[in-house]
């Protein structure tokens, strides 16, 4: 079971899908309408010639700390550079427009989809990773904690202590590159609900 938060046009989703069989499952979150359309097209095009294919739920919502409507700041030069974070990095083209989108906490979406476990999670939402994951890490049952996480390094944009919340639930860093951090859940360090 793989969760892709900020799926964009599907690079991670499709990579995972092509390595799963019909018993696999993916949940891909993409609230930007143009990226969502391209993601759906890419999934359909990649699946066309395959007989074994996982279930893929594409959710056209942002993952945030609350249910409701969020303002997505659009990056004029990068389809994947949009953000719901109060402060975000944008391409040189900047951001002059916003789009109202649906947002929902991760835990409520996973529960609504009937998930009982998450093997891996990738999150790249341009500075909103703390708003998406800290509430989840605080309230999620141990069974839904992802065994592995790939996290965009946006520490300078976060307002919540995401790295502290990860450590409190038993995650340890496996690697850190310029762009991402890989984490693994240690069963002995798991605390919380």
Secondary structure, DSSP 8 states (H G I E B T S, - for coil): -EEEET-TTSHHHHHHHTT--TT-EEEEE--SHHHHHHHHHHHHHHHTT-SS--EEEEE-SEE-SSSEEEEEEE-TT-TT--B-SSS----TT---EEEEEEEE-HHHHHHHTT----SEEEE--TT-HHHHHHHHHHH--GGGS-SEEEEE--GGG-SS-HHHHHHHTTEEEEEE-SSEEEEEE-GGG----
